[in-house]
Amino acid sequence: MLFGLDGVEIGLIIVFLCLFGAILSGFPVAFAIGGAGVLSFGIIAALDNAGLLIHQAIDTGSDAYRAMVAEGVRSDAISVFRYPDLPRTETPVFPQGWEVALDRNVSFIVNRMNERVFAGQSIETLLAVLMFVLMGITLERSRIANDLLTTMARVFGPLPGGLAVSVVVVGAFLAASTGIVGATVVTMGLLSLPTMLRHGYSPQIATGVIAASGTLGQIIPPSIVIVLLGTLAGDLYSVAQETRAREAGCTDALTYLGEPAVVSVGTLFQAALLPGVLLAFLYAGYAFIYAILNPSRAPAVRAGGSTGAPVTRGEAFTWFIGAPAALIAGVLILGNLGVVGSQDVTVDSYSTRGETASLRTNVSEDCRAAMIDLHGQAAWDRAVAEERAIVAAGGTAPSVALSEDEQSARLTKKIAAAAPIGTGVATILSVLSLVLVAARGVQPDAPSTPLLVGGLGVVLGYLADILLIGPLMSSGQALLILALPHALALYGCAAAARRLAGNELIRVVFPPLVLIVAVLGSILGGITNPTPAAALGAGGAIMLAAYRKLRDEDRSARIIIGATLAIVAAILLGINFDLRVNVEDVSTETVLAFIAAQAAYLFALFGLLFSAWVLFAGGVLTPVVRETAKVTSMVFTILIGSQLLNLVVISFGGEHYIQQFLKSFDNEFTVFLIVMLVLFVLGFVLDFLEIIYIVIPIVGPVIYGGTFDPKWVTIMIAVNLQTSFLTPPFGFALFYLRGVAPAGITTGNIYRGVAPFVVIQVLGLAILWFFPGIVTILPDLIGN
């Protein structure tokens, strides 16, 4: 053995040194990774061909090995780490020669490129990266961050540490709109750091809060890190759990786990939301407490200007907190009482399939023992009782066609159970009511007649739905009945919108907030997957940036406003009407709704193209597209290069060697802690893209193959990478900030400033470690 080390260990060291050296060489990282793979394979192949790399594997032909297998020890659980005293045999790291390994690597790299880059299921999710990057860069170039910082400074400035708190708020806002750490840190550093220093903030707290807030893009959806991690986590978890089920003696993961071994990017977005908000609150809380303890280093600031008309505390509480809370609570209470709910009376032509037991009980003895160990004896006994009851009732009933009388009976039952107020009507009227209430709070002294007319329309809408609209009424008839109430409500909301536009806080925050809610709401609510939502976000960002450009130039933005309303109209028509016109017996109502929806779609498309032209003519679109192409091509090139490097590690047994080492620990928490520490250290020298595509595929089969919730594992990894981004001396966020900081800010200032936030990050990790429900509660409540 060379230097007394196993050949595989030397191979891993060579790979790491080549990767580290290639990154430090100055070549683009995207190409350095692939070059490191080629270079390391050449060195390892040369050393192996010279007979210098010898791997000491367990001798599977020895009596001691056979005795262990005869005692019931699984062959895959026997390794040199767990049983170091077993006889060993010396083999080359390339048992069949480096030529065969090279040929296999070339074949594998072609197949993996086809599966993960050019085609396959993951490519659709990866397309979301392109559109989220486009969305973030467009919003960054449209000066929305500048407006947000100015406005938030006026809101929070009078508080102790108010500027620091406003930076955290805007950082969270930008994280939810860009998902790019570097862009957020640079933008915040350029805009807020000079302002904070000018108002007497110490360099430490100013740089620390900017760097920490900028890294929120790692975790707050729509995070690119979550998108990329999710594409891997889904495959790794599914394969690892299938392997775990087979090792337990079960046929598949569904039988063993009692649920499909599936995790999606949308589910991970749900899981990441609360941890991201938790970290933002911890940052803001520290800034506030720091300012109270050190008022001279984080003073309160009276920013000039005003966010709107003067409002007393009582009026603000009534119209901004009390009335909206009462409206929302009222709708929720009516929903629980059955007054608001579904009015759908669609009846299936076939019966539903009969119930099945909570767990499959027709399994082998080994699988039965493993399932009892996993789920508990009580859960197994309950499943057995359920299966016996189903058998006694004649077995699981198949789905069969229903007779006309049975369908009629079901229809009558659904009509009787229909809620008096439809969920859609209640939602629309509630939103209109909130607009009216907010307008009243913004300008309490303004004439209230338009708002009262709008409120009358809301009341008439509810009464019309209760008294005049029945469950069997068509959407067209319901639309005609609700036309007058909605017209009155929209008249009041038009006046309310003009008042709200006069409030700087609402004018600045509301448009990007609506875009973020539309994108995240569609994902978190399970309405669509991340790729269409990312497309919506990219298109919305282009229209928002064009609107801002036209307003700055005192030009009319009616086309963009009309296109936005057309999108809303198209969505409402799609929800309320069956727009299929290629079926038999198409009604006139359906044809008219289809024509209206098509017209709205075409006008919205025209508005998007017009917005793109405005940005192109203004010199904004070209750099946005160029930067988007640069970032996206880097991501995909790193994906290709990392696949090559991974195959090199696999070819000489490095991946199997690392996995055997991790599996040698009996405690699953110990294994995960080791992986987290390694990822934390690697985060100093590697970007998150390299870690995701190089390290996670190697350790993933181990950490995703246990009992931990895959959502919790993935979010812990994301927060851990966020922590390493902040930690001196190699944290990437620190280099981003150092590049844009004024000359008077030293590297020591930045290091001392981020140190408390690193402690906060570790505290956040500890909270998620001991309270995993913070991660899993939203996915459990919302579902897929």
N, C-alpha and C positions, 0 to 999 in steps of 0.2 A: 504493500500500500504506500502511496505517495504521502510523505509527511505524517504518516500514521493515521490518515483519514480515509474513510470509506470513499470509493470512487464516485458514488452519487453525491456525497457531501462536497467533494471537490468540484463536481459539475455544477452544483447549486451556487457555490462561491464564485465560480467563473462567470456564470450567468449574471449574478448580481454585480460583479465588478465591471463586466462589459456594459450592462445597462447603466450603471452609475457613471462610468466613464463616457459613454455616448451622450448622456444628458448634459454632462459638464463640458462636452467638446464644443458646444456652441452651435451645433447643427440643430435644425428644427426638431422638436421632441417627436413629432409625428413620424419622422423618418429615422430618428435615432433609435427608436424602439425596435423597428424592423431590422435595422443594421446591427443592433446588439444581438438579436436572435441569430442572424447569419454568422456573425463573428464568433459568438460563443459556441455555436454548433461546430464551426471549423476547428476551434481550439480543442474542444472535447473530443471530436473525432480523431484529431491528430494524436492526442495523448492516449486514447483508447487503442489506436492502431499500433502505437509503440509499446503497448502492454503496461502502461503506467497507471491506468485507472482500473482498479479491481473492486468489485462490489461483493461484500460478504453477505450472502443470502442464507437463510435457514435451509438446512439440508432436509428436504421433504422425504428423502429415502431413509433417514435414520430411524432407529428403533424408538428413540425418545419422542420424535415427532409423531410416529404412528401411535404410540401409546397415548399421547395427549388427544389425538383425534378420536381414538377409541373411547376415551373417557367422556366424550361429548363436547369438547372444545371445538368451535367452528374454525375451519382452516383460515378464513379471512381475519380472524381475531388473533392469530398467532403471528407475532412480529419480533424483530430483534430488540425492540424497546420493551415489550412486555415480558418476553422470555429470553433474556440475554445469555442464559447458560445453555441453550439448545445448540447442538452441533451445527456448524455452518460450512458452506461450500463457497469457493471463490469463483466468480464469473465476471466476464467483461461487462461494462455498463451498456454496451450494445451487443447482446448475445449473438445476434445474427449478422453483426458487422454494421459499420456506419452507412454502407451503401444502401442496405435494406431500410434502415431508419430514415435516410434521406428520401428514398422513394416513397415511403409511407407518409412522411411529413408533407411532401408535395401533393399527394393525393388528398390528405386531410385538409390542407389549407384551401384547396379548390372547393372541397365540399363545404367547409365552414363559411367560406366567402359566399357561396350560393345560399346557405341557410340563414346567415346573420347579416349580410350586407346587401346582396343583390335580390334576394327573394326570401320566401319563408314567412312565418308568422311575425317574427320580430321586426321586420322591415317597416310594417305599418306603424308600430309604436315608435321606432327610431325617426320616422318622418315628423313626429311631434316635436323632436328636438329642433329641427330646422325652423318650424313655425313659431315655437316658443322663443328661439333666438331672435327671429325677425320681429316678434312682438316686443321683446325687451329692448332691442337696439332702437326700434322706431320710437318707443316712448322716451328712451334716453335722449335721443337727438331732438325731440320736440319740446325740450325745456320744461317738461312737466315736473321733473324733480326740483328744478329751481323754484317754481311756483309753490310746490308743496312745502319746501323748506321755509320759504318766506312766510307763508300763511300759518304753518304750525308754530313758527317762532313767535308770531303774534298771539297765538292761543296759549301756548305753554310758557312763553318767555317770562311773564310775571311770577311764575312759581320758582322756588329754589331749584337750581339746576334745570330750569325750563328749556334752555337751548339744547342741553344734552338729551332731555326727554323727547324733544321734538325730533332730534336726529334719530333716536330709536324708532319713533313712530314712522317717520319717513323711510327709514331703512327697512322696516317691516313691509311698508307699502310698496317700495321698489322691489323687495324680494318677491312679493306676490305678483308683481307685474313683469319682472325680468328673469329671475331665477339664475342670474349670472353674477358670481361673487366679484370677479375682477371689475366688471362694469359698475357695480354698485359702490364698491370701495372707492374707485377713482372718482366717480361722480360726486359722492358725498365728501370726499377729501377736497375736491376743487371748490365745491359750493359752500360747505359749512365750516371747514377748518379756519379759514381766514376770519369769518364772522365771529366764531367762538373766541379766537385769540384777541380780536379787536375789542370784545366786550369783557375782557378780563379773565377768561377761563384759562386754567393752567394747561400747559401743553400735554400733561399726562392724561387728564380726564378727557380732553378734547380728542386726542389721537386714539385713546382706548375705546371710547364709545363709538367713534366712526369705524374703526376696524372691526369691532365686534358686531355692530349693526349691519355692516356690509356682508358679513358671513351668514346672515340669516337666509340669504338666497340659497344656501346649501340645504335647508330643511323646510322652509315655508313653501307650500305648493304655489305655482307649478314649478318645482325645482327640477332642473335638468339632471341633477344627481339622482333624484328619485326616479326619473324616467329611465335613466341608464341602468341604475341598480335594479329597477323593477323588471326590465327585460331579462336580466340574468337570474334574479331571484325566483321568478316564476319557473324557469327551466330547472334550476338547481334544486328547488324545493320539491318539484314533482318527481324528478329522477331519484333524489335522495330518499324520499318517502316510499317510493316503489321498492327501492333496494332494502329499506328498513322492513317493509312488509314481508318481502320474500325471506329475509333473514329470520323473521319471527315465525315463518311457516305458513303465512297467509298468501292468498293468490294475488292480491293487489292492495294498493293503499286505501281504496274506498272501503274494502272489507275491514281492514285493520283499524283505520282511523274512524270509520263511521261517517266520513264526509270526504268530498273530493280534495285531493292535494293540489289546490290551485290558489295562487295569489297573483293579483293583477296590479297594474300601475295605478288604476283608479282607486283600488282599495288602499294602496300605499299612500296616495294623496290624502285620503281620509285619515289614515293613521298618523300622518306627519303634521296635520294641522294644529292639534293641541300642543304637541311638544314645541313647535315653532312659536306659538303664542306664549307658552310658558317661558321660553328663553327670552323673548322680547320683554315680558313683564319683569323678569329677573334683572335684565339690563337696566330698564327704566327705574326699577326700585332701587338698584344700587346707585344710579346717578342722583336720584332724589335724596337718598340718605347721605351720600357723600356731600351734596350741597348743603344739607342741614348742618353737618359736622364741620364743613370747611366752607363757610359762606363767601370768603374772599377768593376762593379758587373756582367757584362755580356760582357767580352771583345771579340774582334775578335781573331780568332785562325788560325794560319798558320799550317794546318795539313801536315804531311809529305807525300811523295808519290805523284803520279800523276794519274789522271783518263784516260790519253791517250796522244797522240802526241800533241805538242803545236799547237794551232789554233788561228789565229788572230780574232779580233772582227768582221771584215768585212766578213771573211770566215764563222765564226760561224753564223752570221746573214743570210748570203746567203743560206747556206746549211741546217741549222737547223730550220730556220723560213721562209725565203723568198721562197725558192724552194718548200718545203712541202705545204706552204699555197697556192702557185700558182697552184700546182697540184690538191689539194683538191677543190679549188675554180673553177678551170677549169672543173672538172668533174661535180660539182654542176651546173655550168652555162650550160653546155651541156645537163644536165638532164632537166633543166627548158626549154631549147630550143627544147626538144624532140629528140635530137641526141642520148642521152643515156637514156635507159628506157627498159620497158618490151618488149620481143619478143614472148610472149606467145600467141598462136593462138588457144587455146582450146576453143571449142564452146559447150555450153550446149545443151542437147537434149530437154530441157523443157524451156519454157519462164519464166522469173522472175515474181514473184508475184507483182501485182500492188501496187502503193504507197498508204500509209495510212496517215491519218492526224497526225500532231505532238503531239496532245493530244486526248484522247478518249472523245468524246462529248456526247455519249449516256449514261448519268449518271443521278442519282437522283438529286433533287434540292439541298439537303444538300451537296452532293459531288461537285456539280457545284459551289456552293458558296465557298466551301473550296478550290477548285482548282483555282478559280479566285483570292482568297486571297493569295494563294501560288505563282502562276505564273504571276499574273497581268491580267488586263482586255485585254490588247493588245494581249498577247499570247493566251488567250482564244478566242478572236475574230478571230485571224489568224487561229486557229485550226478549228473553225466553218466554216470559208470561205473555207479552204482546204477540209473539209468534203463535203460541198455543191458542190464544183467543181468535186470531185470524184463521187458523186451521179449523177450529170449532165452528166458525161462522161460514165455512165453505171455502176457505182459501182466499187469496188475493183476487179481487174481482177485476176482470179485464175491462177495458174501455169498449162499450157497445153503443150502437146507434139508438137514440131516443125516439120514441113515437111522438106524433103530433100532440097527443093528449099530455104526455110527460113534459114536452117542451112548453106547452101552454100553461101547465101547472107551475113550472119553474118561473115563467114570465110573470104570472100573477103574484107569485111570492116576491119576486124582485121589485115589482111595482109597489107593493105594499111596504117594502123595506127601504125604498128610495128616500133620501133626505129631502126636506122641503127646499133647501138652498144648496145649489151645486157647488162643489169645491172650486171650480174654475171661476164662477161668478163671484164667490166670496173672496177669492184671491185678488181678482182685478179690482173689485170695489174697495178692498182693504188697502191696496196700494194707492188708489186714488185718494182715499181718506187720509192716509199718512202724508201725502203731498199737500193736501189742504191744511192739515194741522201744522205741518212744518212752516208753511207760508204764513200762517197766522202768528206763529212764534217769532218769525224773522222780522215782520213789520206789524206789531200789535196795534199801532195807531192808524194804520191805513184803513180805508173803507172796507167793510166786511161783506158788502152785498155780493160781489162775485163769488166769494168763498161760501156764503150761505146758499147761493144758487147751486154751486157744486155739491154741497152737503145734501141739499134737497134731491139732487139727482142720485146720490148714493142711496138715500133712504128709499126713493121710488124704485131703484134697481132691486133692492132686497124685497120690497113688497111685490113687485112684478114677478119675481122668481117664485115667491111663495104662493101667490094667488092665481097667476095666469099661466105659468109655465109648468107643464106636467112632464113626467119621465118619458112619455111616448112622443112628445112634440119634437119635430125636426129642428135641426140647428138653424135653418133659415127662418122658420117661424119664430124661434126664440130670439134671433137677432133683430127681427122687426119689432118685437114687443119691447126689447131692451134698448132700442135705438134712441128713444126720447130720454130715458133716464141717463144713458151713457152720454148723450149730447150735452145735457145739463152738467153732468159731472166733468166732462172734458172742458166745457166752457169755464167752469170754476178752476180747473187745474191749469188751463192756459194762463189765466190771471195769476195763479199761484206760482207758475214757472217763471213769470216775469219778475215777481217779487224775490223768488229764490235766486235768480240770476244776479240780483243786486247785492247778495251776500257773498263776500269774497271767499269765505271758507267753503260754502256749498259749491260755488262756481268752480273752484279749483279741485276740490276733493271728489265731487259727485261724478263727473264723467269717467275718470279712470276707475273709480270705485264700482260704477255700474259694469264696466268692462271686466274687472276682476271677478265680480260676483257672477256675471254671465259665464265666464270661463270656468271658474272653480265650482260654481253651483251646478253646472251641467255635469261636471265630473263627479263631485262629491255626492250629488243626488242620484247618481247612477243613470242619468238620462242618456249620456253618450260616453264614449271612451275618450282618452286624452287626445287622439289625433284630430277628430272633428272639432273638439273644443279648442285645440291649438290653432286650427284654421280660423275659427271664429275670433280668437284673440288677435291673430295677425291681421285679419281684415279690419277688425275694430280699431286696432292701434293705428293702422294707416289712415282710416277715416278720422280718428281723433286728432292725429298729428296734422292732417290737412285742414281740419276745422280750426285748429290753433293757428296755423299758418295764415288762413284767410282772415281771421279776426285780427291778427297782428297787422295785416296790411289793409284793414278797414274795407274788406271786400265781403260780399254777401256769401253766407254759408248755407243758404236755403236748400241747395241740392243735397248737401251732406245730411242736414236735419231731416229732409224728406226721405232720403235713403234709409236713415235709421228707423224712421217710423214705418217705412215699407218692410223692413226686416221684422219689426214687431208684428205688423199686420200679417205677413206671410206665416209667422209662427202661430199666431192665433187662429188663422184659417186652417192651418194644418192640424191643429189640435181639435178643432170643433167640427170639421167637415171631413167626410171621406172623399179624398181628392182623386180616387182611382176612376179614370174615364175609359179604361180599356176593358171594362167588364160589361155584362149584359144589363139591360134595364137601368141605364144611367138617368137619374132624375134631372130636371131642369135646375133644381137647386144646386146639385153637385157640379153641373157644367158651369154655372155662374160663379160658384166658389172657386173652381179650378181656374177660370179665366182671371178672377181677381187675384188669386195667389200667384199665377204666372206673371201677371202684370207687376205685382209687388216685387217678385223675384227679379224681373228684368230691370226695374227701376233701381233696386238695391245694387244690382250688378253694375249698372251705369254709374251710380254714386260711388262705388268702390273704384271703378276705372277713372272717374273724374278726380277722386282723391289722390290716386296714384299719379295722375298727370300734374296735379297741383304740386305735389312733393317733388316730382321730377323737374318741373319747370323752376321750382325754387331751389334746386340744387341739394335737396335733402335725400331723395330716394336713391340716387346713385351711390353715395357712401354707405347708406344703410344696407343696400343689396350687396355691395362689395364686402362689408364687414360681416354680414350674415353668411356669405359664401365662404369667407375665410374661416370663421369659427366652425361652421358645419363641416367643411372639408377636413379641418383639423381633427374633429371628433371621429369622422369615418376613417381617416387615415390611421389614427391611433388605434381604432378598432381592428383594422387589418394588421398593423404591425404587432399589436398585442397578441392576436391569434397566432402569428408566426412564433413569437417568443414563447407562448404557452406550449405550442407543439414541440418546441425544442426541449422544454422542461419535461414534458411527457415522454419524449423519445428515449431518454436515458433513465427513466424511472424516478425523476425528481418529485413529480406530483404524488405518486404512490408512497414515496418515502416520507414526505411531509404529512400526508394523511395518516400513515401508520403511526407516526410520532404523536399526532394529536389524539388518535384513538387509544393510545396507550394509557391515557388518563381516564380513570373510571368516573370521575366527577364531571358532569356536563358543564357546570358553571366554571370549573377550572379551565376547561378547553376554550370556552368562549372568552374568558378573561384573558387568556394567553393571546388569542387572536386579536382581541381589542387592543392589547398593549402593542402588538406587532404593527397593527394598522396605524396606531397613534404615532409610533416612531417613523414608519414609512411615510406618513403624511408630512414629515419635515422635508423630505427629499424628493418625493414623487407627487405629481398632481393627482387630483381625484380620478381623472380619466385613466391614468396608468394603474392606479390601485384597483379600480373597478374591473378593468379588463385583464389585468395580469394576476393580481393576488386573489380576488374573490373567486374566480373559477377554480383555484387550487384548494382553498380552504372551505369553499361553499358546500361540497358534498358532506363535510363533517358537521359544520354548524347548522346546516339546514336539514340534516338527517336525524336530528334528535327530537326531543319533546317540546322545544321552545316554539312559540308562535312565530311564524316566518315574518309577520308584519313587525313584531317587536325586534327581531334580529336585524332586519333591514334598517329600521329607523335608528336603532342604536349605532349601527355602522355609520349612517349618515351624520349623526350628531358627533360621533367620534372623529370623523374626518373634518368636520367643522371645527372641532377643538384643536386639532393639529394645524389647521390653517392659521390659528391665532397664536400658537405657542412659539416664543423666541427660541433659538435665533433664526429658524428657517421657515417660519410660518409664511405662506404665500401672501396672505392678506397684508402682512407687514411690509413686504416688498412693494405691493401695489400702492400702499399709502406713502411709503418712503419716496416713491417716484414722483408724487404730486405734492408733497408737503413743502411748505416754505423753507427757505434756507436756514431760518432760525431754529427749526425743529430738528433735534438730533435723533440718531437711532436709539440712544439711551432713553430719550423721552418716550419714544414709541414703545420700547420694551417695558418700561416701568408702567406705562399707561394700560397696556393690554394684560399685565399680570393679574389684576383682580378679575378681569373678565375670563381669563383662563380658569381661575378658581370657580367662577360662576358656571362655566361650561362643565367642569368636573362635577359640581353640585347638581347641575341639570342631569348629567348622566347618572349620578347616584339616585336621583329622584325617579328617573325612568327605570332604573334597575330594580328598585324596591317597590315601585308602584307601576307595574307594566300596564295596568288598566288605563293609564293616561293615553297610551298608544292604541289600545284595542277598543276603547269604549265607543268611539265614533263609528268605526267599521261595523261593530256589533249592532249599533242602533240604526244606522242608515242601511246597511246591507249593500249588495252589489246591484 
